[in-house]
Amino acid sequence: MRTRITLECMECKQRNYNTMKDKKTHPDRMEISKYCRFCRKHTTHRETK
C-alpha cells in the first residue's frame, strides 16, 4: 500500500515536493537531499504529516 507524502525543506520550512512511499517497508519518516527553489540550493527535505 503506497501513501502520498509531502516533503518539507528543513531550512526555510517550505513544502516543496509531493511523492509516494510504501509505509510497510519504510515506516519511519523519510529524509532526502533535494533542491529547494526558495533557498536556491540543495537542502535536506523531511517528510511531514
C-alpha positions as CSV (number, residue, x, y, z in Angstrom):
1,M,0.0,0.0,0.0
2,R,1.6,3.3,-1.1
3,T,0.7,6.6,0.6
4,R,1.1,10.1,-0.6
5,I,3.6,12.2,1.5
6,T,4.8,15.8,1.4
7,L,8.4,16.8,1.8
8,E,9.4,20.0,3.6
9,C,12.6,21.9,3.5
10,M,14.4,21.9,6.9
11,E,15.9,25.4,6.4
12,C,13.0,27.6,5.0
13,K,10.1,25.2,6.1
14,Q,8.5,25.4,2.6
15,R,6.6,22.3,1.4
16,N,8.1,21.7,-2.0
17,Y,7.6,18.1,-3.1
18,N,4.8,15.5,-3.1
19,T,5.8,11.9,-3.5
20,M,4.6,8.3,-2.8
21,K,6.1,5.8,-0.3
22,D,5.4,2.4,0.9
23,K,4.6,2.5,4.7
24,K,5.0,-1.2,5.1
25,T,8.7,-1.2,4.0
26,H,9.6,2.3,5.3
27,P,7.6,3.0,8.5
28,D,9.8,5.9,9.7
29,R,10.0,9.4,8.3
30,M,11.9,9.9,5.1
31,E,14.8,12.4,4.8
32,I,16.2,13.2,1.3
33,S,18.6,15.9,0.0
34,K,16.7,17.7,-2.8
35,Y,16.8,21.1,-4.5
36,C,14.8,23.9,-2.8
37,R,13.8,26.6,-5.2
38,F,13.2,29.1,-2.4
39,C,16.7,28.6,-0.8
40,R,18.2,28.1,-4.3
41,K,20.4,25.2,-3.2
42,H,20.2,21.5,-2.2
43,T,18.9,21.1,1.3
44,T,17.5,18.3,3.5
45,H,13.8,17.6,3.0
46,R,11.9,15.7,5.6
47,E,8.5,14.0,5.4
48,T,5.6,15.9,7.1
49,K,2.4,14.7,8.4
